[in-house]
Every structure is written in C-alpha cells, then in structure tokens.
C-alpha cells in the first residue's frame, strides 16, 4: 500500500513538504511514514487519502482541458 501512495504522490506533482504541511507533520515524519517506519493516526490517513484523491482529480481535469493542436 505504501508503494502505491508514494507513486500517487510522485504522479501528483505535489511536493512532500506541501503534503506534510497539509497534514500538520514535518516532512521528515512523512518520509518515515512512507517508509513504514512510523504510523499516522486514522484521521491523518483520511486527510492524506482525501488530499491525494483531490490532487489526482485536479490533474486529470487539467489534462482533459488541455488545448489540442
């Protein structure tokens, strides 16, 4: 599961620092979580999943509205 989350973060184009700020944790804590070394509360997991879903949907919306040549 963590690998899929890492892939989603990478493909979203959003920096981990920004995501960490959104979760009210440090970037190093986010790294530890993504490496399976620390755990997040259920509330923060929900917040992360919602954030990634919104980022993915936003990116898809942008690409679908991109002008075609």
N, C-alpha and C positions, 0 to 999 in steps of 0.2 A: 504494500500500500504506500509506503513512504517513497518508493521509487516513482510511482505514478504521480504523487503530489509534487515531487521535485521536477518531474517532466512538465507538469502543468504550470508550475511557477516559471520555469525556463521559457516555455512557449508563450506565456502571457506577456513576457517582455517587462514585467514589473520587477523592480529591484527588491531583493530580500530585505534590505534596510527599510523600504517603504512598508512592506508587509509586516515586518516586526513592529514598526511604529503603530500600525493599524491594530495589532494585537496587544499593544502595550507591553511588549517584551523587548529585550535587547536583540540586536542582530546575531550576537554570539549564541544566545539562548535558542533562537530559531534554528541556527545551524546544528546545535546539539539535538534539538527535537527531530530535525530532518534526517539526522544520522542515527536516530534511535537511541541516543544516549540520555535523553531527558523526556519527560512527558508533559503534555499540556492538559489543562482542565477540559472537561467536556464543553464548557462554554467557549473557550478559546478555539477548540477544534471546530465547533459550529461556525464561529466567526471566520475562521480560515477557509472552510469549505464554501461558505457564502461568498466570501471575497473572491475566491478562485472562480466560482461559477459566474459571478458578475464580470470579472475580467475576461473570461473566455467568451461570454456572450457579447461583450463590448467589442472585442477583437473581431468576432465573426460579423458583427453588424458593420464595422468599418470596412472589412474586406468585401462584404456584399454590396456596399455603396460606393466602392472604388470605381472611378470612371474607367471605362474600357476604351481602348484605342483601336 
